[in-house]
Amino acid sequence: MRFLLALLLALLLAFLPVAVLAQGGTSGTLQPSVLVTTEAPRQGSLPRTVTAYGTVQAPPGGSETLSVLRAGQVTQVMVTPGGAVRRGQALLAVSADPAALAAYKQAADARTLALGERARIAQMLGQRLATRDQLARADKAVSDAQANLDALNLGGGGSAEETLKAPFDGVVSSLPVVPGTRVAAGTPLLTITRSSQLVAFVGIEPAQRGLIAPGQPARIESLYGHGAEQGSVLSVGAMVDPTTRLVPLLVDPQSDLRTDPGRGDPKGDPQGSGQTEAGTGLLPGGAVRAVVQVGEMRGWLAPRNAVLTDAKGAYVFQVADSKAVRVDVRVVGTRGDTTVVAGPLDPSRPLVTSGNYQLHDGDTVREGQVSAGGEAAKP
């Protein structure tokens, strides 16, 4: 038994210096270190942006409502709400009301009668049986009858049925009638929106209004995952919308994001289905996000996780002689996973990007990543 105890004591004394040396030298004091990853500090800039949400609509004057100028009944509807139409395409047919046809016949008969009366008076004038004043009144009657007939012709004339056609390429945004609907003269039958003039109507917080001005670049993104395109701010509202409590903002795409039914693209859409090569689905009524660039944020570019905060404010850690050095900074802004900070960073000292949550100023660190581009590298 004494031999075994002596052997264990000898082994313990043999390995103890090695363990102490590995942990902090001959002093016997433990020196723990924290494994961190780092990257070289770099300066640069990121765009300062304002994000707003809204929908796609036609601008003022970007749509047209069609109607007929006489009473009738819808007999046929050839389109559907939301459908793309081409210029000249038949949309719906309306049969004339019998009273409207009778009014046209009466106007045509009145014109014929006025022409006959004018001819008779002109003949009598040649025989000195009528006066020039009578001929002038006959001319006036012919003119009035012709004007009345022309007005009825604009409304469909004496045709039993009138077919409405698309005045331009667009999208049917409203269709309140169905076959069999009886309509009065001037009743709206359908509305067509110019798909080549769609814009984004979005809203911003009132406090952000001073940051935005017409002409600033803006990125319009479809919330349906159909892509995004660059555009620009058209106008900034001068009052708060009473419903949304936001200031309205009008953003216009500059590239061919808009669909254009009926116009084929030899590169992107030879069939003319309305989707161009660059189109990303900016459809009437669609939800979009507009990201407006209002300036730049300049400073040190750091990963979002590299910036910490406490009661004193924001700070980062750098490494000097295997020691963590706290550097107080001011956050300029954040975009995505990158934060722009301002502060007295030393460009020669690596910036701690992970492992910093367990660090304190002066802690010993082991670097597990040192790179200029932020790529991981094992120690």
Residue pairs with C-beta under 8 A, 6 or more apart in sequence:
17 26
20 26
20 27
20 28
23 30
23 31
24 30
24 31
25 31
31 364
32 364
33 322
33 363
33 364
33 365
33 366
34 324
34 355
34 358
34 359
34 363
34 364
34 365
34 366
35 355
35 365
35 366
35 368
35 379
36 317
36 319
36 324
36 352
36 353
36 354
36 355
36 356
36 359
36 365
36 366
36 367
36 368
36 369
37 352
37 353
37 354
37 355
37 367
37 368
37 369
37 376
38 319
38 350
38 351
38 352
38 353
38 367
38 369
38 370
38 371
39 303
39 350
39 351
39 353
39 369
39 370
39 371
39 372
39 373
39 374
40 347
40 350
40 351
40 370
40 371
40 372
41 300
41 302
41 318
41 345
41 346
41 347
41 349
41 350
41 351
42 300
42 301
42 372
43 298
43 299
43 300
43 301
43 347
44 298
44 301
45 296
45 297
45 298
45 299
45 340
46 296
46 297
46 301
46 333
46 335
46 338
46 340
47 293
47 295
47 296
47 297
47 335
48 293
48 294
48 295
48 296
48 297
48 333
49 291
49 292
49 293
49 294
49 335
50 204
50 208
50 211
50 212
50 291
50 292
50 294
51 289
51 290
51 291
51 292
52 202
52 203
52 204
52 246
52 249
52 289
52 290
52 292
53 202
53 203
53 223
53 287
53 288
53 289
53 290
54 200
54 201
54 202
54 203
54 249
54 287
54 288
54 290
55 200
55 201
55 285
55 286
55 287
55 288
56 198
56 199
56 200
56 201
56 282
56 283
56 284
56 285
56 286
56 288
57 198
57 199
57 200
57 201
57 284
57 285
58 173
58 193
58 194
58 197
58 198
58 199
58 284
59 197
59 199
59 234
59 250
59 252
62 193
62 194
62 197
62 198
62 199
63 170
63 173
63 191
63 192
63 193
63 194
64 167
64 168
64 191
64 192
65 174
65 188
65 189
65 190
65 191
66 91
66 164
66 167
66 188
66 189
66 190
66 191
66 192
67 183
67 185
67 186
67 187
67 188
67 189
68 94
68 155
68 156
68 162
68 164
68 183
68 185
68 186
68 187
68 189
69 154
69 155
69 156
69 185
69 186
70 96
70 97
70 100
70 152
70 155
70 156
70 185
71 96
71 97
71 99
71 100
71 182
71 183
71 184
71 185
72 94
72 95
72 96
72 97
72 100
72 156
72 162
72 182
72 183
73 94
73 95
73 97
73 180
73 181
73 182
73 183
74 92
74 93
74 94
74 177
74 178
74 179
74 180
74 181
74 182
74 183
74 189
75 93
75 94
75 95
75 161
75 179
76 92
76 93
76 179
77 91
77 92
77 175
77 177
77 178
77 179
78 89
78 90
78 91
78 92
78 93
79 85
79 89
79 91
79 92
79 172
79 175
79 190
80 172
80 175
81 172
81 173
81 174
81 175
82 171
82 172
82 173
82 284
83 171
83 172
84 169
84 170
84 171
84 195
84 259
84 261
84 262
84 273
84 274
85 91
85 166
85 169
85 170
85 171
85 172
85 192
85 261
85 262
86 166
86 169
86 261
86 262
86 272
87 166
87 167
87 168
87 169
87 262
88 165
88 166
89 165
89 166
89 262
90 163
90 164
90 165
91 163
91 164
91 165
91 166
91 172
91 190
92 163
92 164
92 177
92 189
92 190
93 161
93 162
93 163
93 164
94 161
94 162
94 163
94 164
94 183
94 189
95 160
95 161
95 162
96 156
96 159
96 160
96 161
96 162
100 155
100 156
100 185
101 158
101 160
103 152
104 149
104 152
104 157
104 158
105 158
107 145
107 148
107 149
107 152
108 149
108 158
110 145
110 148
110 149
111 142
111 145
111 146
111 148
111 149
113 145
114 138
114 141
114 142
114 144
114 145
115 142
115 145
117 138
117 141
118 135
118 138
118 139
118 141
118 142
121 130
121 134
121 135
121 138
122 135
122 138
124 130
124 134
125 131
125 132
125 134
125 135
152 158
155 185
156 162
164 189
164 190
166 192
167 192
168 192
168 194
169 194
169 195
169 196
169 260
169 261
169 262
169 263
170 192
170 193
170 194
170 195
170 196
170 261
171 192
171 193
171 195
171 259
171 261
171 283
171 284
172 190
172 191
172 192
173 191
173 192
173 193
173 284
173 285
174 188
174 190
174 191
175 189
175 190
175 191
176 188
176 189
176 190
177 183
177 189
177 190
183 189
193 284
195 258
195 259
195 260
195 261
195 274
195 284
196 258
196 260
196 263
197 258
198 253
198 258
198 282
198 283
198 284
199 234
199 250
199 251
199 252
199 253
200 220
200 231
200 250
200 251
200 252
200 253
200 282
200 288
200 290
201 248
201 249
201 250
202 248
202 249
202 251
202 288
202 289
202 290
203 241
203 244
203 246
203 247
203 248
203 249
204 212
204 246
204 247
204 249
205 246
205 247
206 240
206 246
206 247
208 247
209 236
209 237
209 247
211 294
211 295
212 233
212 236
212 249
212 292
212 294
213 233
213 236
214 232
214 233
214 234
214 235
214 236
215 232
215 233
216 232
216 233
216 292
216 293
216 294
217 230
217 231
217 232
217 292
217 293
218 230
218 231
218 232
218 233
218 251
218 290
218 291
218 292
218 293
219 228
219 229
219 230
219 231
219 290
219 291
219 293
220 228
220 229
220 230
220 231
220 251
220 253
220 257
220 282
220 288
220 289
220 290
221 227
221 228
221 288
221 289
221 290
221 291
222 228
222 280
222 281
222 282
222 286
222 287
222 288
223 286
223 287
223 288
223 289
224 281
224 286
224 287
226 280
226 281
227 280
227 281
228 280
229 253
229 254
229 255
229 257
229 278
229 280
229 282
230 253
230 254
230 255
231 251
231 252
231 253
231 254
231 255
231 257
231 290
232 251
232 252
232 254
233 249
233 250
233 251
233 252
233 292
234 250
234 251
234 252
235 249
235 250
236 247
236 249
236 250
237 247
237 248
237 249
239 247
240 246
240 247
241 247
241 248
249 290
249 292
251 290
251 292
253 282
255 278
256 276
256 277
256 278
256 279
257 278
257 279
257 280
257 282
258 279
258 282
259 274
259 275
259 276
259 279
259 281
259 282
259 283
260 274
260 276
261 272
261 273
261 274
262 272
262 274
263 272
263 274
264 270
264 271
264 272
264 273
265 272
265 276
265 277
267 277
268 275
268 276
268 277
268 278
268 279
269 275
269 276
269 277
282 288
297 332
297 333
297 335
297 340
298 332
298 340
299 332
299 340
299 341
299 342
300 329
300 340
300 341
300 342
300 343
300 345
301 338
301 339
301 340
302 316
302 338
302 339
302 340
302 341
302 351
302 353
303 337
303 338
303 339
303 353
303 374
304 334
304 337
304 338
304 339
305 353
305 354
305 356
306 316
306 317
306 339
306 351
306 352
306 353
306 354
306 356
307 314
307 315
307 316
307 329
307 331
307 339
307 341
308 314
308 315
308 316
308 356
308 357
309 315
312 328
313 328
313 330
314 328
314 329
314 330
314 331
314 341
315 326
315 327
315 328
315 329
316 326
316 327
316 329
316 341
316 343
316 345
316 351
316 352
316 356
317 324
317 325
317 326
317 327
317 351
317 352
317 356
317 359
317 361
318 324
318 325
318 327
318 345
318 346
318 349
318 350
318 351
318 352
319 325
319 349
319 350
319 352
319 365
319 367
320 346
320 349
322 364
322 365
322 366
322 367
323 362
323 363
323 364
323 365
324 352
324 356
324 359
324 360
324 361
324 362
324 363
324 364
324 365
325 349
325 361
325 362
326 361
327 343
327 344
327 345
327 346
328 343
329 341
329 342
329 343
329 345
330 341
330 342
330 343
331 339
331 340
331 341
332 340
332 341
332 342
333 339
333 340
334 340
345 351
350 367
350 370
352 359
352 365
353 369
353 374
354 369
355 365
355 368
359 365
366 379
367 379
368 377
368 378
368 379
369 375
369 376
369 377
370 377
371 377
